[in-house]
Amino acid sequence: EAGVTQFPSHSVIEKGQTVTLRCDPISGHDNLYWYRRVMGKEIKFLLHFVKESKQDESGMPNNRFLAERTGGTYSTLKVQPAELEDSGVYFCASSSHRIVNSPLHFGNGTRLTVT
Amino acid sequence: GQQLNQSPQSMFIQEGEDVSMNCTSSSIFNTWLWYKQDPGEGPVLLIALYKAGELTSNGRLTAQFGITRKDSFLNISASIPSDVGIYFCAGQINTNAGKSTFGDGTTLTVKP
């Protein structure tokens, strides 16, 4: 079974540019989450999809961040325009809705650097 | 929002030593989780705890869900070099919800 894959693994952009991160969850996992770790601090929840619907987007920092999951498969997270404080590691995770206490499976993350 | 205080922030130990780290919160959680992150990879679940007072082991790892539901600890016995990494605690209010509140992480270095 392929794990959660994220692309790109690293991205360096200038302030004001746009970046789109992609996440492919484990096949069959309806739950998809985006998390972010900034400056060596805690891993913070951004949002949660169930299939193509946003279940909880309470962690999204502001309207410069847009997450989509069209068709309920892969997801994208777009940052436009990027600011310096957006630098960090963005993690995607997925889990199965069919299994009670299904654990989160994390991808390797995308390290975003905004200069 | 809720915050977890995880300590220590970092640890430098000799191979073979035991390790202990903990997390405390001002809020109650119904699930406590411990993850390990290896360099360049995502966090991997080590242990999940679902009941207050629960003590669970996974090989050399032991974790406990505090009786007040506001804290948890993780012990690693007889550390080995591959234990190196960042350990995160995480709490969930709703089990099976997936939305977790994470601590800042404990960076473990093991000297051979």
Interface residues (C-beta under 8 A of the other chain):
Chain A: V4 N31 Y33 Y35 G40 K41 E42 I43 K44 F45 H48 D56 F91 A93 S95 V100 N101 S102 P103 L104 F106 G107 N108 G109
Chain B: Q3 L4 T31 G40 E41 G42 P43 V44 L45 A48 Y50 F88 A90 T95 N96 G98 K99 S100 T101 F102 G103 D104 G105
